[in-house]
Amino acid sequence: MVGRTHRALLALALAAVALPVLTTGLDAQQDEGGPPEGWVIRLDRPGSGQTPDLQDMPPGWHITTGPAGILYHPETTASGAFRVESESFLFDPGRRNEAYGIFIGGTDLDGDGQAYTYFLIRRDGSYLVKRRDGSGTSNLQGWTMHEAVTTWEGRPEGESTAKNTLAIEAGTEELVFFVNDQEVFRAAREGQHVDGIVGLRVNHGLNIHVSSLDVTPID
């Protein structure tokens, strides 16, 4: 008998033709079954445990953690006016209420001065907008409940995953954050980390499939 997890992954693979094609630095990948070529994983606390498992699994990538950290390809960048959008599927998190999502404005990601702005959600229906500056972090918007977030308990009946689409639109003056096409927060662009590397952030102990990570210029 095929389990729900395997059925969900099969459905994702069959849906590949309906999903947008990523045309950034993520095109070059290793042989099927291996991690995408060129991707970098940086843990929040190096040496804190097993490195997250990142697998190429069209459409997209499958991630299981491990300790918390960011995952990115250095050639995937955005600047000026743009929209970053990512669709993800959360598998059974058990009792964990850990966060996952996307980041923009990444700079010095392999150094002590790492910086980026990140946008995360949790299984309970809350979202967070935060920035990192070196070893420190600060909130733009603390954990906030919002009906736009598909919770684990609120996923459609019979589904083995909770599907959510996160997006950040960077305009000339504002950053606007969306969950499933609903605006949940906005902030002034000035003073934030905006131009730079785009990637994923996943906290510890999660099992997630990310089917897309798209960067689109805004006119």
N, C-alpha and C positions, 0 to 999 in steps of 0.2 A: 504494500500500500504506500502511495506517495504522501508524505506528510505535508502539513499546511505550509511550512517554511519552503519546502522544495517546490510546491505548487506556485507559491508567490514569486519565487525566483524565476521559474519557468515563464510565468506570465510577464515578468519584466523583460526577459529576453525576447519574447515574441512581440513585445510592444516597441521594439527598438525603432522600427520604421516610422513610428508616429511621434518620436521624440526629436527635438532639435539636435543638430550636429554641432559639437564644440569645435571651434576653429581657431583656438588659441594654441598655447604650447603643449597641449595634452595629446596631440595627434600621435606622436611616437610612443609606442608601447612595446613591452617585452612580449615574448611568446605567451599564448593564451594560458591563463592560470597563474602567471607571475604578476608582481606589482608593476604599475605603470612606470615606464622608463623616465628617469629624470625627476620623479617626485621626491620631496623631502619631508621627513617627519621630525618635528621638534617637540619634545616633551616639556611640560611645564617644569618638571623636576627631573633632570637627567639622572639616570641610574635608579629611578624609583620603581622600576619593574619592567616587565616584558614590553617591547615595542609594539604599538598597535599594528594589527594585521591589515594591510591595504591591498586588495586584490582587484585586478582588472576583470570586470564582469559586465560586459555589454548588456543593456545600455548603462554605462556608468561604472561605478566602483563599489565594492563591498568593504565595509570597515568594521572590525571588531577590536575593542579596546579592553584591557590594558589601561595604563595610566592616561591622564588627560594630556592633550597636546593639539598642535596644529598640523595640517597636512596640505602641501601646496606644491605647485610646479613653478619655479622661478620665472618662467617665460609667460605665465598667465598674469597679465597686468591690466590695470584700467586707470585712466586719467581723464581729466576734463569733465565733461558731462556724460554720464553713462548709467546703465542699469546692470546690476549683477543679480542673477536669479538662479536658484538651485532647488530641485525637487528631491525629497528624501522620503524614505520608508523606514520607520522604526519598528524593529522586531521586539518581541516580548522582553521588556526591561526588568521583569520581576518586580521587586519592591523599590528598585532604584529610581530616583527622580533626578537623573543626571541630564546635563544640557548638551545640545549639539546645534550646529548651524554654520554660518559663513563669516568671513572677515574680508575687509578691504583695507587699502592704504598700507599694506605691509612694507616695512623697510627694515634693513639690517636684521633680517629674520634669522641669520646664522651667527649674530653677534650679541654682545651684551646690551646694545641699545635697541633691541627689537621693539617695534611699534606697530600697532594696527588698531582698527576699530572693528568690534565683532558684535554679531546679532545672533542670539541663541533662543531656543525654545526648550521646554521640558514636557514630559508626559502628562503633567497635571494641567496643561493649558496656559502656562505663563510664558512670558518672553522677557528678554534682557538685552539692553544695548550698553556696551561697555568699551573702554579703550585700555590698551596696554602701552606702558611706557617703561621699557627696560624690565626690571623685576616687579614693578608696581602696576596696579590696575585701579581704575576709577569708573564709577557709574555715570552714564548719560541718562539712563533710565533703569532703576532697579527692577527686580522681579515683579512683574505685573500680570495679573490674569486678564485674558482677552478671549472672547468667544470665537475669534477667527482661528485660533489654534485648535487643530484636531487632537484631542487627548487620546491616550491609550484606551481608556475606558469608553470613549465616545466614537471609536472607529466603527465603520459600518459592520453590521452583523455578519459574522462568518469570515471576516477579513483577518488575516494573520499579521497585518502591519497597520500602522497609523501613518497616513500619507500627509505631508505638508510641503508647501512651496514657500520659500523665503525669498524676498527680493529687497534690494537697496537701490534707490535711485539717487544719484548724486547730481544735483543741479548746480547752477552757478552760485546760489545763495543758501540752499538747504539740502539736507539729507532726509529722505523719506523712506520709512521702513514698512514693508508689507508682509503679511502672512495670508497666504491663499487669496491674493489679490485685494485684501482689505488693508487699508492704511492703519497702522497701530501706533506710530510715533513719528515725529519729525524733530529735527534739530538744526541749528545754524551750521553751515559747512565750515565757516571760518574757525580756525583753531583746532580742527579735528584731523585725524589721519584719514585721508581720502585717496590720494594718488599713490599707486604702488601695486604691490602683489595682491592678488585675490586668491583665497583658498578656503579650506574647511577647518572647522574646529569641532572636536568631539571630546567630551569628558570621559571619565573612566567607566569601564564595565558596560559598554553599550554595543549593540549589534545593529548596524544601519546599512541600508543600501542607498547610495546617492546616484540617482539616474541622470542628473545633468548639473552642469555648472557653466552658465552662459554669461558672457560679457557683451553687452550691446551698446553702441554709442547712442546718445540722445541728441537730436538736432536742436 
